[in-house]
Amino acid sequence: MSNVKKPYLKSVLLDTSFLITLLNNARSHHKTATDYFYHWTTNKVRLYASTIVIAEYSVKGKLADMVMQHLVVLPFNYDHALKAGELVAAQTEAKKNKSWPQAGNERDAVKDDIKLFAQAHLTNSLLLATADEGMPQLVDFFRWQGRVKFEILPLWEPFNHDMATTGVRGLL
């Protein structure tokens, strides 16, 4: 028997698209979002909802109390702002030298996405759960530069028990 301690998932930052998908059973990845949410809430994983995400969601409606009781509201604070500034500076430099991932990443939401990246990084969340298919290449760009250390949990892929439990594919 191995004495190697396997990591386990302690916290996840939820993107607006995750919450929309979770709460709308007509969305294409609703079951996957529900499976992750159930797994995390039954295994006492800390689920962060940024005030940025809550503001985005609130444009269309109020988050259901049954969901809010499982979430830790994460205010965007000074440290998050400094980290976001660092990421935006890296983004600006990458755009200048044409190394910024282009496909679908010129939308206004990227500004808020970068703020979420700062929060995921500084809360030591291993995962940022999203249905936004433009996010992985942005996170990969910042990971490649060593600026963030979390991964995207994509709702367009089937439920992955290893990711849900450890935050890493294929570890269990």
N, C-alpha and C positions, 0 to 999 in steps of 0.2 A: 504494500500500500504506500502510495506516494505522500510525502509530507508537504508537497508543493501546494500552497494555498491558491485556490482558484479565485479570480476576482469575481465579485458579484456587483450587480448594478445597484447603485444607491440613489441616483437621481437622474431624471430626464427633463429636458426643457421641451415644452409642447409649443409648436408653431400654430398660428391661427388656422392654417389649412387642416391641421390635425383635428382641432376642436370642431371646425365646421363639418368635417367628414364624420367625426364621432357622433355628432348630434343630428345629422341629416341622413336618414336611412336610404334616401334616394341617391346618395353619392356613391360613385363606383367602388370605393375602397372602404366603405362603412364597416363591413364585417372585420376587416383587418384592424381598423382603428379600435373597434369594440374589443377584439381579442387582446390587443396590447393593453388597453385601458384596464380590462378585467384582470389580466395577469399582474400588472403593476400594482393595482389597488389591493389585490389579495396577498401580494408579497411585500407590501409596505414600502414600495419604492417611492421616494419623494418626487412628486410631479409638480414642476414649476410652470406657472403661467405668468409670463412677464406682463407688466402693466402696458407695455407696447402691444402685446397680443390682445389683451383685454380691450384696449382702445380700438384696435382694428376690428375685433369681433363685434363690438358695441355699435358699429356703424349700421349693422343689420338687425341687431337684437341683443338681449341680455343673456349671459351664460346661465344655464339652468342651475338652480341651487343644488340639485343632486350631483352635478359635476363639480361645482365650486367647493363642495365639502371635502373633496379629495385633492384639491389643488393648494399649493403654497403660492401666494401672490408674491411675485418678485419685482420690487420697484427697480427702475433704472436709476442707478446711483452714480456718484462721482467716479469711482473706479471703473465702472462699466463705460462711462463716457470717455475716460482716458484710453481704454482699450479700443473702443470703437473708433476713436480718432486715429489711433495707430493703424487700424485696419483700413480706414478710408485713405490715409496717406499712402499705404501700400497699394491700394486700388488705383489711386491717382497716378502713381509712378508706373504701375503696370499698364494703365491705359496709354501713357506717354510712349512707352517702349513696345506697345502692341502685344503684350503678353497676357492681358486681361481676357478671361473667357467671355466671348461675345454672345453666343447663342442664347437669346431670351433674357439677357442680363443687363439690359439698359432700361428696364422699367423702374418706376419710382419706388416700388416696394424693396428694391435692393438696399436702399438706405436703411430701412427698418430691419431687413435681414441682417445687415452687418451689426446693428445694435444687439440683435439676438445672439449673433455669433460671439460677441464680447461677453454677454451674460452667460452663455453656455460654457465658455472657456473659464470664466472666473468663478463659477459655481462648482467647477469640477464635474459637471455633468458629462457622462460618457457619450450621451446621445442627444440629438435634436430631432424630434419626431415631426415629420412633415409629409404633406401630399404634394408639395411644390417641387416639380421635377427640374426646376432651374437651380435649386440649392446645392445639390451634390458637387457640381463642378466649381462653384464658388468656394465651398468648404474645402474641397480638394486643393484648390489653389492656395488657400491660407495654410492648410496643413503642410503642403509641400514646402512652404516658406518657414515652417516651424512656428507660426503665429497662433495657431489654435490646436487643441489636442482632442477634440470630440469628433464623433462621426455622425453622419446623417442616418436616421432610421427611415427608410423610404416606404410609405404606405402602398405604393404601387407594386411592391414585391410581397409575396405571401408571408404570413406570420412566421417569424423565425425565433424558435425557442431560445437558441443560444444568444441571439441579440437581445431578446427580452429579459434574459436572466443575467447575462454577464456584460452586455454592451459590445461583445466581440463575436464575430461570425466563427462558427466551427470550434469553439473552445471546449464545449462540454462533450 
